[in-house]
């Protein structure tokens, strides 16, 4: 199956009696949130759970939610209690203890106990609101479903192939965003055929090593005068790429005053600045989905999303993971992917 029909998905989704209200835009960057949401949709389909969305206060929006950037794909709910009680699945006690040992503090234990109590309260509030037991985002397992058998939709395939179908189904940009993409392409003089690369800076260094732009671009084996669109959060990395590869035609939507993405600071920005930044990110990812070749890292949200959709293509690769290892690596949690990345030459 090359494409999942939206109407068919909606019909099957609405037929389930048990349901989940998934909150989008909790505490991660936009593309990480996108990866988590599609995983939740997949989990719900496999287990015959109706998927509903709460995104009114998404950290990537301005109070509108999912439909601010994308066309709707499922029923949305708007009850405010989701903001406090609906969040990503908590780390296991083993991981919590590991964090406590590394930080030499019991702060994470206290945090998990508080969150566990909040989860219980959230379930009570949810039952009182809806008159039935409703699953929340923290009910989605951290390990994705490895094989997906959904006969109602003609799906019988592995995780990545099913993720691809669902992600492409929901990745339908609003006309306003599509118009901005066309304007950006015209302003950048982006040709029909171009390559793509994501080069990450900012707070990602707290989770894994950062890989320089030169290493990324060399992986693409480009020729003089080839066009390369770069998704980066630090304009200085773009300038360095121009210095390292003066014969390539480089372009980016990164602004000159951007010096790395720091999630906590981003969440404090005014709504208009936030919307402009997310719009440029979404457009950049959309351009990467159409590039002739792409290179990114298995540790960054946008790259992981793009790699999950394009990993089978011969000219799509990770800078820090072999082509053979890539499908398996994309199923792993960030901590495991960071270990693979750090060991890759």
N, C-alpha and C positions, 0 to 999 in steps of 0.2 A: 504494500500500500504506500503510495507516494504522498497522499494528502488525506487529512481527516476532515470530513464535512462537519461544519459548525452546527448545522441544524440537527444532524444525526447525534452529535455529542450532546447537545442540549436535551434532545428527546430522551436519550438513555439516562443522562444525569438526573433529570426530573422524575424518572420512574422509580428511583430508589426511595425507600421510606426513612432509613437511618440517614442522618445528615451531619455535616461538619460546617462550621462557620470559620473560614480561614482568614486570619488578619494579615494583610500585605503591608509591607513597609514598616517593620517593627524596629530593628536596631542595626541593620546592616546596610551596605551600599546597595544601589538599585539592582544591579545585575545579580548579586548574591541573593537578594530577595526574590528576583525572578526565578532563579534556579530552585529555591526552596518552594515557591508557589507551584511550579510545574510538578515537582516531586509530590506535593500534597495532592494535586489533581490526579496524578497517576495512582497514588495509594488509594484514593477514594474510588476510582473506577474499578480497580482490581478487587476491592472489598465491598463493592456495591453500596457506596455511601454517597449521598447527594452532596455535591460541592457548592458551597455558597461563599461569597466574598464580603469581607469588611475592609474598606480601604479609605474611609473618609478622612482619617488623620494620618495617612501614610507619610513616612518621612521623606518621600520623594515628591510629594504633592503640595498643593496650597489650599487644601480643604475640600477638594472635589473628589479626589481619589483616582482609581484606575482609569476612568473614562476621561480624565484630563489629557491623557496622551494616547490611549488605545480605545478601540471600539469594544463595547461590552461583549462578554462571552457567556456570562452566567448571571444568576440572580444575586443582587447585592443587598446586604442588610445594613442598618444604620444605627443600631442601638449603641449608646456611648459606653456601656460597661466593657465592651471589647477592648477599648483602649487600655484599661487597667489590668484586665484578667486574661487577655488572649495574646499569647506570645510564643516564640519558638520553643521547641522542646528543650528542657533543661539538660545540662551535661550529666552523665552518669556519676554515681558516687565515687567510682574509681577515678574518673577524670578530676572530680572535685578534690579528692585527696591528693592527687598528683599536683594540682595547682597549689594547694596549701603547702605542700612540701617544697615546691620551687620558690614560693613567695615567703615561706616561713611565717605564715599567718593563717588563722582560722576564719578569715573574713569570707571566703568562698562558701564555707559550711553554713555560716549564718545567712548568707545570701540565698542559698538553696533552700534552707528551712523556711525562710520568709516566702520564697516563691512557691514552695509546695503548699503552704497555707493559703496563699492567694489563689492557687489552682483550685483548691477545694471550695473556697468562697465563690470563685468564678463559676464552678459547676452548679452551685446552689442558685446563684443569680440567674444563670442561663436557664435552668429548669423552671424557675419562677417566671421568667420572661416568656419562654416558648411553650411551657407546659409539657415538655418532653426532654429526654436526655439528648444533648447536642454536643458533639465533639468539637474541640478547639484546636488551634494550631499546634499546641504542645503535645497533642495526641499522635502527630505524624512521626513515625520512627525515624531515627537518624540514618539508618541504613536503607537505601532505596530498594524497591522491589526488583529482583534480578530477572524474572521472566513474567511477561504480562499476557495473560490469556483473557481477552475481552471479546467473546463471540458476538455480542450485540453490535460491536463496531467492526467486526472482521479483523481484530487484532490478535495476533499470536506471535509475539516476538520478544526480543530481549529489552532490557531497560533503555538502552540508548536509542534504539529505533523507535520505541514508543514515546520517549521523551521528545524526540525530534518531531513526531506527529503533533503532540500536544502543544509544544512551544511554537511551532509555526502557525498553529491554529489561533493561538491567542495573540501572536505578534502581528496585529493589524492596526497600523497607526491611524490616528484621527486625521481627517483631511487637513486640518491646521498644521499638524506636524509634517505631513507629506509635503505641503507647500513650502514649509521652511527648509526641508531637505533639498528641494529643487533649487531654492534660492542659495543655499550654502554651496551646492555643487556648482552653480553658475559662478558664484563669487570666487570659488577656489579654482575655477577652470579645470575641474576634474574630468578627465577623459573617460570614455566608455570602458576602457580596459585599464585597470590599476591594481596594484597589490596593497595589502593591508598589514599593519603591525600594531600591537599594543605594547607600549613601554611604560611601566608603572613606576611611580615614585611615591612620595608621601608616607602615610602611616603604615603601608604594607610592610615596611622594614621591621615593624614590631612583630610580624608573624613569620617572615621568611626573608632570605637574602634577596636583594634587588639585583636584577640582571641588566647590564648596560645595553643601550640602544644599538651599539655597534654589533654586539653578539646577535641580537635579534635580526638585524637587517642582513648581516652576512649569511644567515640561514636561508634567506630567500633566493640567493644567487641571481640578483638582478643585473641588468645590463645598463650601460650609459643611456641616459635619456628616458629610462623607464619611470613611470609614475608610482609613487608610494604615498598612501594616506596613512598617517600615524595617529592613533588614539593614545593620548598621554594626558597626565594630570599636571605635568610640570613643563612649562614652555622652555625652560633651560635644556631639557632633554631633547626637545625638538631642534633647538639651535645647535646642540652638539651633533645631532644626526646630520644636519646640513653641512657642518664643518667636516665631518668624517666622510660624507658621500656627496661632494660638491657637484657631481655629474648627474645625480638623480633629481627628478622633479618631485620634491617633497611638499606635502600639504597637511594641515591639521585644523581642527576646530578649537584647539586649546588656546586660551587667551594669553596675551603677553604678561599679564600680572599673576598668572596662576603658577604657584610654586609647590605643587604637591597636594594631593587630596587627603584631608584629615577629617574623618567622618564626624567627630564630635563638633568641630568648628563648622562644618557644612550645615549641620542640623540647626545651628544658631543663626544662619544667614536669613536675611529678609526674604519673604515669599517670592518676590519677583526674581531676585537673583538666583534663588533655588530653582525656580521653574526654567529659567534660561539655561542654567548649567545642566539640568536633567534633560532638557530638550536636545542640547548639543550632544550629550552622551548617547541618548537613544538614536539620534540621527547617525552618530559615528558607528554605533553597533550595527545599524541597518546597512550602512555603507560596507562594513566588513562582511556582512552576510552575502554581499554581491561581488566582492573582490575576486580577482582571478587567482590570487594566492593569499595566504594569511599565516602569520606566526604570532604566537602569544605564549603566555605562561600558564601552567596548570595550577598556579596559586592565586590567580586574580579572577574576580567575578566575571567581568566582560569576556575575557579570553575563554574561561571555562564554558560559559554559555555558548559562545561561537564554536568552540571545539566540539561540544556535544552535538551541535547541529551539522558540523561539516567534517568530522574526524575521518570519514571514509575517503575524502577527496585527496588525491595524491599531492597536491600543492598546498595543503593545509596541515600545519605541524606545530608542535610545541617546542619552544627553545630549550626547555629543561626536562624533556622526556622523549624517549625514542618513539617512533611511529608504532612499533610493535607493542610497546607497553601502554600506549595512550588510552585505548578503550578501557582497560582495567583501572588505570590511574584515575580516570574521570569519575569512577564510582566511589572513590575513597573520600573520607573527610579531609578537611584542610590540613590538619596536623600531619597526616600520612603523606599527603601530596607535597607538603613542604619538605619532608625528609627526602623524597624522591628528587625534588628540585635541587636540594642542596648537594646531593651526590652526583648530579649530572654534570659532565664536563662542560 
